[in-house]
Amino acid sequence: MSHSSSPTAETKLLSIAIKYDGQRLKRRDLVRHLQQSGCQLLREGGSHSVFVNPTNRKVSTVPRHNEINDYLARKICRDLEVPSPTG
């Protein structure tokens, strides 16, 4: 039986998950950035806080985790149409 040197689909998925799980942002830093960008807390849900950008009436939810993945933080900012805190 010959061993192939090419990675399996499972190995590829694992390497993608590890690759994209590097950057995290503290929730309080994201909330501070949103508020400094003019967003306001609309309401608190069971596991999320709902923020609104009053200038364009866009709404997005922020999960109540201590750290938020960098990609999710950028998505929240894109939804609210504010600059990304991560650059």
Secondary structure, 3 states (H helix, E strand, C coil): CCCCCCCCHHHHHHHHHHHHCCCEEEHHHHHHHHHHCCCEEEEECCCEEEEEECCCCEEEEEECCCEEEHHHHHHHHHHHCCCCCCC
